[in-house]
Amino acid sequence: MQGEEKRRLLQNQEKNGIWYHWGPYLSERQWGTVREDYSENGSAWDYLSHDQSMSRAYRWGEDGIAGISDEVSLLCFSVAFWNGKDKILKERLFGLTNSEGNHGEDCKEYYYYLDNTPTHSYMKYLYRYPQNEFPYEKLIKENAKRTSHEPEYELMDTGVFDNDEYFDIHVEYAKADHDDICVRIHVTNKSSKASEITLLPQLWFRNTWSWNEKNTKSTIELEDKNLVYAQYNPHACKKYDKYYSNYWLAFDKADEVIFTENETNNKKLFNSENESRCTKDGFHDYIVNGNKNGVCQCKQGTKVAGVYKKKVKGNSTVTINLRLSSSRQEKPFGTKFKAVFEKRIKEADEFYKGLSPDMNEEQRTIQRRAFAGLLWNKQYFEYDVKRWLEGDKFTPKPPTEREKGRNRQWQHFESQYVLSMPDKWEYPWFAAWDLAFHCVSIAHVDAEFAKKQLTVLLRENMMHPNGQIAAYEWSFDDVNPPVHAWAAYQVFKIDYEQNGKKDYKFLEQVFHKMLMNFTWWLNRIDKDNNNVFQGGFLGLDNISVFDRTEMMHKGVNIEQSDATSWMGMFCLNMLSISLELAVFDKIYQDVAVKFLQHFFLIAKSMNGGESRSLKLWDDKDSFYYDVINTKFHGQEYIRVRSLVGLIPLLAVTVFDNKFLDELPEFKAQLNWYLKYRNDLVNDVDFNYSVGSNEKILLSLVPYWRIVRLLNVMLDEKEFLSRYGIRSLSKIHEKQPYTIEFQNETYSVKYEPAESSSGLFGGNSNWRGPIWFPINYLLIDAMRSYAGYYGDQFLVEYPTGSGNIQNLYQVSENLSRRLISIFQLNKGGNKPVFGGSKTFQNKKDWQEHVLFYEYFHGDNGAGIGASHQTGWTALVANLIHELKSGKFDAKKKNHILFKSDKPAA
């Protein structure tokens, strides 16, 4: 049983998401984003920098630390701090831009998402704040000195946390009701010495009036000594098509309550006149510089803060209480205030324990933290491309260069949604293929939200009319792997497992839009109309020897193993969905035949292709490669042993033969192909098993090639790491791959951590590290192969070890390797923390797990975005699957289709 939280989720469905109205939707970095960039050259990182952010009102969103907001971020709340030594008030997280970091952008702070429930009825966040001056300049200068071959210089390396001279600041939210939020801030001095800190819990309205009508300004005013009243302007709410209640924020014994305006300080930044005497940086100016002119004396404005100056004794804690409510609470901090927290914490425990009751405590903690990070990474994302290109009524017209710049072909695009972000600091914008994986994890705790996320990107105001799915904010035109259909079907099945009801309406909604996307792939990516695809970098950034997208722009044709394989997988995903829907409505049998036909054609080109001098499979190396094809040089293999050659394994599905008896038209077409088109079927691993439990296997890779690929994939000298499957074979460490092409030399070398390559910016790192999304898909594929072959398919694991396992055992062991990244090993260390002595040796640091973007190919250390609990949250799925028996052949829940007619 999952109790009250489950009840709230059901109430959400009945009352139009009422419990979603407030949540962690505030970004952790609005500065340096494409939305806020109005430069001539598209240099988003420089146009609105961290230095400017405290003084400059944002156009499209807001940011803050441990923040929450309403669903459209009109009214926002977060916490600011000052240790008495910093040069600036700490209102937002600091990090390096792409050009400042020696490995790309990187947040230089320590913060943790400790807990969160799907309805955000309870949330907990930890921020670690140094008691000595924050080393902003030192971080910038030291990283500037370092090359791409050196590690990043981190906040811990500066010594600012030595001697435990820091505060642990826990921010907790507990909803007494959907519009009544209790807030607790615990400040713990981790040092033995007393230390002073100033806290400013802040409430403010997003600035919409500077860009739209001037009469849409909302107001916050002092109603009592420790009570403020925030009143939405009705004109400001019209655009967002919702009615918003007004809110009271109660401070528990603040030293004072101060006001300012959320307006740009034009005088400071541009030496021009200010719209208002009070500006966005007024609190900074007042707290840090003692300038009383920076705050409004009239006790009203669009931004308010309670000021708490505390001297915290060594190793002790002080607590501050607040309450944000749509009704005026007579006793906001009475006995019921504490009871709300106790009740919500108990309910959260009950919810997560009910999710996986058989886990040990370590596994449960990892999974719960992964879900917490996933839920904290929700963010309101507003972006109207046409408005952004043309400019606003009350601002100067954007430079004409923008008409030829970024996202100009997406003027239909308009988002006003809460979206699941990869990382709210490093990637505070949606990424289409990331989001697909997010939803497969989110579905375990909130299937309705996962389904809505998958449909949002397919709406007419986001999906291109030609069928392309927008990739991500920096370039909607880029091509991501087509995993949306796979994710939708996974979410459909998880929802069914949890609720016992198949949501055919959701599946149909996604399917019809994915038909458009599939057609776009066929028309735009298959350049030569030969069922071999050229998708460009496909989200794997610098995995190839050169920029595949750039080469395509230069007229070079690269026949891609991964692009073609993704399309094979896409075909089988759409086939699976259409057959599922055909049980519900027989008309889908015809379209299922379409995907069967496409799959056969792709498999023929992938594995046969007599019309071409080179097929993508190389018999000599027993591996799939990209093929470069030019008019004057002919065809040549790009012999890089990477995930590009393993992705063909992902195109596999297994279903019950008996299932076809319910679909006679599809069965007839299938038999026709078997009888009359052996030329196509022979290049597919297409098998019936015999016996009482007949099954059908469709696989892009024939059986004997699967064996040879697994021999490479499970070789510890190549792809198999102690912590998962590497993105590039380790053989390239001593044998870099080099190719001469068009008078230039290109090279790829195995790099287990950050890449020294500058392709796609400084944060492109697919030349050795372990990435959770591809590992998860490979594990899922192994289960499918095992579902058909059972104990008949045995391999050495690892290769050359003499240890023989079936594919269920292989997939289980791969899962355990990935999970072990976050677990204590026999030496008392967690691989995720690498060689950091502080994180490994101090319990206070080691106990808080971070879910990084990717992981060191040899030692499992976390690298890249430290809070990318988007697709790395898949670890929660792996833990769940270990406990639910997905690796147990007896349960057979690997089978995709069973005769399961919908209830009348």
MARTOR-802852 format. One record per residue (C-alpha): residue in three letters; z, x, y. Coordinates in steps of 0.05 Angstrom, whole numbers, plus 5000, padded with zeros to 4 digits. Each point is the difference from the previous one (the first is absolute). Layout:
BEGIN
AlaZXY
...
//
This chain:
BEGIN
Met500050005000
Gln498350245070
Gly504249485037
Glu500049865074
Glu494650495019
Lys495349674951
Arg501849325030
Arg498350275070
Leu493250234975
Leu498749304974
Gln502349715066
Asn495150475035
Gln494249694961
Glu502349305019
Lys501350135073
Asn494250455021
Gly503650674993
Ile506149815040
Trp504150594974
Tyr494450485020
His500749825073
Trp504350625012
Gly499150654963
Pro498950765005
Tyr493349895034
Leu501150515056
Ser495750634993
Glu503350684999
Arg494250295040
Gln495549625047
Trp498150615041
Gly494150414975
Thr496649414966
Val492749775007
Arg502249345031
Glu503450355058
Asp494350495010
Tyr495649865061
Ser497350715007
Glu492750215007
Asn500050444938
Gly504349594952
Ser505850515000
Ala505449494982
Trp505450524988
Asp499350285071
Tyr498549375041
Leu506949694991
Ser504750564976
His507250014979
Asp501950295068
Gln496749415035
Ser502649474952
Met506849915032
Ser496849865068
Arg493749634982
Ala499649274978
Tyr495949894937
Arg494149524997
Trp499949774927
Gly506950104970
Glu506950315006
Asp504150524964
Gly507350184989
Ile505250284952
Ala502649544945
Gly496749435037
Ile498549274987
Ser495849495036
Asp497249304995
Glu493549914962
Val495650195059
Ser504750525030
Leu500949615065
Leu507650084997
Cys502350674972
Phe506650334982
Ser501650734983
Val505450525012
Ala499750615047
Phe504750605001
Trp502150595042
Asn504450574978
Gly501450245071
Lys495650624990
Asp492949764989
Lys495150015058
Ile497549304983
Leu503249364975
Lys498449934925
Glu496349335000
Arg494650164948
Leu498650494944
Phe496950675018
Gly494650374963
Leu494050465008
Thr493049765013
Asn494150174955
Ser498250615044
Glu507250245008
Gly501750024926
Asn497450554956
His498949474947
Gly498449405043
Glu504649495031
Asp507150004976
Cys506449635019
Lys505750495013
Glu506049544990
Tyr504649804942
Tyr500749254988
Tyr500549574938
Tyr498449294980
Leu506249844959
Asp499249264985
Asn495949395015
Thr498949324968
Pro493349645000
Thr502249485052
His503650555040
Ser506549624992
Tyr503250694992
Met497450675025
Lys503050695005
Tyr497450635034
Leu502850705009
Tyr498350475057
Arg502750715003
Tyr501050245071
Pro501850725017
Gln506150105045
Asn496750615032
Glu493749975043
Phe494049754961
Pro495150594993
Tyr493649675026
Glu496950625029
Lys502050454943
Leu496649554950
Ile493649985040
Lys499750755014
Glu501850244930
Asn495049544965
Ala494750225050
Lys501050724976
Arg499049834927
Thr493449994964
Ser497749484949
His502050494945
Glu507349985021
Pro505049434989
Glu502049525056
Tyr505950185043
Glu504849424990
Leu505949735040
Met504750264946
Asp497250705011
Thr502350015072
Gly507350034980
Val501849385040
Phe503449704939
Asp504050624983
Asn507549914995
Asp498949254991
Glu499649895074
Tyr496549334999
Phe501249265001
Asp498249524944
Ile498049355035
His499449414953
Val496749385029
Glu501149364960
Tyr497049315009
Ala502549364965
Lys497049325015
Ala505149455005
Asp493849565004
His492650125010
Asp501050035076
Asp507250275002
Ile500550754989
Cys506550394995
Val499550745015
Arg504850574983
Ile499250725022
His504550514966
Val500350695032
Thr503150534954
Asn501650705026
Lys498250464942
Ser503350595034
Ser507450174999
Lys500050045076
Ala500149405047
Ser493449875035
Glu497349515052
Ile494249534994
Thr497049455043
Leu496849424965
Leu495349505031
Pro498249394958
Gln493849745036
Leu496549335005
Trp493449935037
Phe493649615008
Arg493450324984
Asn495950085063
Thr494449484996
Trp499949825073
Ser496850655025
Trp493749884959
Asn499549245002
Glu502349495051
Lys505350255047
Asn504149364993
Thr501450124926
Lys506050455012
Ser506149824957
Thr507150155024
Ile506850224974
Glu506149875043
Leu507550114997
Glu503549354983
Asp507050284989
Lys503350684999
Asn497550164930
Leu494749474990
Val492749995021
Tyr494849454997
Ala492850164982
Gln495049475020
Tyr492850014975
Asn494849815052
Pro496249424969
His493450275027
Ala501250664963
Cys501049624935
Lys493649595005
Lys495650574976
Tyr504150064937
Asp499549274981
Lys507549924987
Tyr506049715034
Tyr505750505009
Ser507249835011
Asn503850375053
Tyr505350494977
Trp507050235018
Leu502250714986
Ala507550114997
Phe503050705008
Asp506950134972
Lys503850335057
Ala494450425031
Asp502250485055
Glu494649705043
Val493549604994
Ile493950295036
Phe493149735015
Thr493150285017
Glu492749784995
Asn495250174944
Glu495050265051
Thr496350665006
Asn502950525047
Asn493550125037
Lys503450435052
Lys502550504949
Leu493750024957
Phe494349895048
Asn503050085070
Ser498149285018
Glu504049395020
Asn504549654949
Glu499449264985
Ser507649975000
Arg505750455025
Cys503049984930
Thr495650284944
Lys500050114925
Asp503550685006
Gly505649715042
Phe505250074945
His498250724988
Asp500550155074
Tyr506849655005
Ile503250294937
Val497350715000
Asn499150125075
Gly505349525028
Asn494949665045
Lys502549305014
Asn493549825035
Gly496549984932
Val503649364980
Cys499649315030
Gln506049805042
Cys498449264995
Lys502149984927
Gln493449754973
Gly493450304977
Thr495550054940
Lys504250534965
Val507650014989
Ala504950474966
Gly507350014986
Val503050685015
Tyr505350274952
Lys502950695015
Lys504050234940
Lys503950624984
Val500050024924
Lys505450404965
Gly498050494946
Asn498349694933
Ser501249305027
Thr495949385016
Val499549515057
Thr496549334994
Ile496449575052
Asn498349274988
Leu494549575031
Arg497049324987
Leu493149745016
Ser499449254993
Ser495849415023
Ser506549625012
Arg505750205045
Gln505750234955
Glu506949835027
Lys503350534956
Pro494450474979
Phe504650524968
Gly505249564967
Thr502050034927
Lys493349704979
Phe496250605028
Lys502850484948
Ala499349474946
Val492549955014
Phe499150744982
Glu504349954938
Lys496149394976
Arg493150295014
Ile501650674967
Lys502549644938
Glu493649584999
Ala495750625007
Asp503650334942
Glu499049374958
Phe492649975018
Tyr498450714981
Lys504350004938
Gly496449374976
Leu493450355010
Ser501550534948
Pro506749894966
Asp499350554947
Met499250605046
Asn504950575006
Glu503150105068
Glu495450585020
Gln493749614983
Arg502649385036
Thr501550415063
Ile493150325000
Gln496649344991
Arg504249645052
Arg498850545051
Ala492649984986
Phe499849255012
Ala504350105063
Gly495050495028
Leu494249554983
Leu503349415036
Trp502250415060
Asn492750235008
Lys497749315021
Gln497450035071
Tyr496949535051
Phe492850245011
Glu496349725059
Tyr493050255016
Asp494249615032
Val494150484997
Lys495649625049
Arg505649965051
Trp501750734987
Leu492850225012
Glu499049585062
Gly506850105032
Asp505049525031
Lys499749575061
Phe505250385040
Thr498250714978
Pro494250485016
Lys493849914956
Pro500050494941
Pro495250585001
Thr492849844980
Glu500450524944
Arg504149504960
Glu493849574992
Lys497450534951
Gly506850194972
Arg505049794948
Asn499749304968
Arg494749745048
Gln496549634943
Trp506349604985
Gln500549575062
His501749394958
Phe506450364977
Glu506449685026
Ser506850104967
Gln506649675018
Tyr503450094933
Val506050334968
Leu496850504952
Ser502750484948
Met499250705029
Pro499550664961
Asp505250315047
Lys502349725067
Trp500150685033
Glu494450424969
Tyr495449414983
Pro502249425045
Trp493649624984
Phe497449654939
Ala495850374949
Ala496149554953
Trp500650364935
Asp507250205013
Leu501749275013
Ala497149804933
Phe505050444964
His505649775045
Cys498849284978
Val500450184926
Ser507150255013
Ile502049465051
Ala497949464950
His506150174957
Val504749785056
Asp495749535042
Ala493649784967
Glu498349505056
Phe500150545053
Ala495850464956
Lys494849454991
Lys499749865074
Gln499150745016
Leu494150064953
Thr496649395032
Val501350225072
Leu495150594996
Leu494749524973
Arg500449505057
Glu494049905045
Asn503550325059
Met501250654962
Met494850074945
His493150185026
Pro494849444995
Asn495950474956
Gly505650024949
Gln503150685016
Ile507650045000
Ala502750375060
Ala502750684976
Tyr505350185052
Glu500950025075
Trp497050695012
Ser493449784970
Phe498849314972
Asp493250244975
Asp502750504950
Val499449824927
Asn506349934958
Pro500249924924
Pro498849264983
Val506849874969
His501249335036
Ala497749584941
Trp504250414951
Ala506149905044
Ala498849255007
Tyr499649914925
Gln506250434989
Val503949585051
Phe497449364968
Lys502750224932
Ile506750245028
Asp500849345037
Tyr498649634935
Glu505050424961
Gln505449855051
Asn498749275015
Gly496449744938
Lys494349705041
Lys493050285012
Asp497949975073
Tyr492649874990
Lys499249815074
Phe502050705021
Leu495550324947
Glu494149575021
Gln501150165073
Val499950744988
Phe494349974950
His495149665047
Lys501250515055
Met499750584950
Leu493149744979
Met497850165071
Asn503250684996
Phe496850154933
Thr493149825029
Trp501350465060
Trp501450574952
Leu493549864962
Asn495849965063
Arg503150565042
Ile502750524952
Asp494750014944
Lys494950375044
Asp494650104946
Asn501249334965
Asn501450354934
Asn507249774989
Val502850685020
Phe504249965063
Gln501350445061
Gly506349765033
Gly501750635041
Phe507050264998
Leu502849364970
Gly507250125022
Leu500650654961
Asp498850395064
Asn498750744984
Ile499749954924
Ser492850225001
Val497250685018
Phe497549715066
Asp500449375042
Arg495949514959
Thr499549515057
Glu497450535048
Met494850224948
Met497649294993
His499049975076
Lys495850634995
Gly495449664950
Val502950334939
Asn500649534940
Ile506250114958
Glu500349584937
Gln507549904993
Ser503749964935
Asp506049675034
Ala496049515042
Thr496049784938
Ser506349954959
Trp503649595053
Met494249524997
Gly500549974925
Met507449845007
Phe498349495055
Cys495149664953
Leu505349944945
Asn505249755050
Met495349465024
Leu498049844928
Ser507449934982
Ile501349545059
Ser493849584988
Leu501849904926
Glu507149825020
Leu497249485048
Ala494949764949
Val505849734958
Phe501949595062
Asp492849835019
Lys494250134952
Ile495150135057
Tyr502750705006
Gln496850194934
Asp493350115036
Val502850495050
Ala503950364945
Val493250154968
Lys497850315065
Phe505750514998
Leu498850144927
Gln492850165016
His501850455059
Phe505050364957
Phe494950154946
Leu495150265052
Ile505250455032
Ala502250264932
Lys492750154983
Ser499150405064
Met506750354993
Asn499150214928
Gly492549974987
Gly495350005059
Glu493750264966
Ser496349925066
Arg504250555031
Ser500150734981
Leu507650015002
Lys504849464978
Leu507150005028
Trp502950224933
Asp499150744986
Asp499850144925
Lys501250745012
Asp506849905034
Ser501749334970
Phe501449725069
Tyr497249535052
Tyr497650335065
Asp496849805065
Val492650175004
Ile496950255065
Asn492849795008
Thr495350275053
Lys492549965010
Phe498950754998
His505650254954
Gly499849474946
Gln506549804965
Glu506250424989
Tyr506949864972
Ile506050105047
Arg504350304945
Val506849865031
Arg504949764947
Ser503749475039
Leu502249274996
Val492749855015
Gly498750144926
Leu506049614974
Ile498949365040
Pro494749754950
Leu505949884953
Leu502549455046
Ala494249544985
Val502849664938
Thr502249314979
Val502449684935
Phe500249264982
Asp500849544941
Asn493749814963
Lys502749314987
Phe500249895075
Leu492449975000
Asp499949374957
Glu502149635062
Leu494150295039
Pro493849864959
Glu494950165055
Phe503050685013
Lys500650144925
Ala492749834991
Gln497950485054
Leu504450544972
Asn496949924931
Trp493050025032
Tyr501550675030
Leu502550254934
Lys493749774965
Tyr494550155050
Arg502550535048
Asn502650564957
Asp497050485051
Leu505649785048
Val505749864951
Asn499350684966
Asp502550365062
Val506449585004
Asp506150044956
Phe499249274980
Asn503749844936
Tyr502649424958
Ser505950144955
Val500549614935
Gly505949664969
Ser504749455018
Asn501050235072
Glu492950145023
Lys499150345067
Ile494350225044
Leu499850655038
Leu495550155060
Ser500450725024
Leu495550405046
Val501650624959
Pro497850014926
Tyr505350154949
Trp498150724985
Arg499850175075
Ile506949695010
Val502650494948
Arg496950595035
Leu502349775069
Leu507249904976
Asn499750694969
Val499050275071
Met504549515036
Leu506050134955
Asp499250765002
Glu505750325039
Lys495350575020
Glu495649485034
Phe502349315023
Leu506649864966
Ser506050205042
Arg507349894982
Tyr499849455053
Gly493449654987
Ile492550105004
Arg497650495053
Ser494349825046
Leu496450664985
Ser500050434938
Lys504650605001
Ile494350434972
His497350025072
Glu506250405020
Lys497150634969
Gln492849754997
Pro498349685067
Tyr493549615000
Thr494750255048
Ile493149725016
Glu494550265045
Phe496449435035
Gln495349995060
Asn501950725019
Glu507449845000
Thr505550174950
Tyr505049464979
Ser506150124957
Val505749624967
Lys506550314975
Tyr506049684966
Glu505549905051
Pro506149644971
Ala503049815067
Glu497149955071
Ser492650175004
Ser497250565043
Ser493649605008
Gly498649675067
Leu495649464971
Phe502149315026
Gly505450305044
Gly506150414982
Asn503149494953
Ser494649994946
Asn503350234936
Trp496249814937
Arg499050704973
Gly505750044951
Pro505949545017
Ile502249394959
Trp498549325030
Phe503449374974
Pro494249505007
Ile495050374956
Asn505550184950
Tyr502049274996
Leu492849784987
Leu499250534946
Ile506449774966
Asp497749285003
Ala493350214970
Met503550374943
Arg503749364983
Ser493549624998
Tyr496850504952
Ala506349984958
Gly499649245000
Tyr493450044963
Tyr500550634958
Gly507549994985
Asp502350564953
Gln492850164982
Phe499250395064
Leu504350634997
Val499950605046
Glu503850645010
Tyr505149935055
Pro500050485034
Thr493350304978
Gly501150584952
Ser507349834987
Gly498949724930
Asn503949385021
Ile496049384980
Gln501049345038
Asn496549335007
Leu497949785070
Tyr506049555009
Gln504450614992
Val495550415046
Ser500349475055
Glu507649944992
Asn500950755005
Leu495650055062
Ser504349465032
Arg506350384984
Arg497150635031
Leu498649625065
Ile506849665002
Ser503550674987
Ile497850235069
Phe505749595029
Gln505250114945
Leu505250544991
Asn497650524950
Lys504250424953
Gly501150515055
Gly503049475046
Asn494049985046
Lys495049475020
Pro492850274998
Val498149585061
Phe504250465044
Gly496650644976
Gly503450645022
Ser504149715057
Lys507150264988
Thr503149485046
Phe496749414965
Gln501350284931
Asn507150265008
Lys503349505047
Lys501349324969
Asp499849665067
Trp492650205006
Gln498049994927
Glu502249284988
His495049715050
Val493149994968
Leu493650055041
Phe493449744975
Tyr494750475023
Glu492549925007
Tyr498550484943
Phe503550544958
His499350744984
Gly495550094941
Asp504650514967
Asn507249855020
Gly499849265021
Ala502550125071
Gly498549445049
Ile494750165052
Gly496549645057
Ala502649365031
Ser507349964979
His500449255003
Gln493549794967
Thr503749514956
Gly493549615000
Trp496350244939
Thr505550474978
Ala504149374990
Leu496049944935
Val505750394970
Ala503849345002
Asn494549694956
Leu500350594951
Ile507649924993
His499249254990
Glu494550094949
Leu504150494960
Lys505549494994
Ser495649394989
Gly496350284940
Lys493150105029
Phe499650654960
Asp502149654936
Ala494049854955
Lys503749434966
Lys500349595065
Lys492450065011
Asn500549795073
His494550495016
Ile495049464979
Leu496849715063
Phe497649344972
Lys503149494954
Ser498449284987
Asp504449695053
Lys497249365027
Pro503149745064
Ala504549404994
Ala496649345014
//
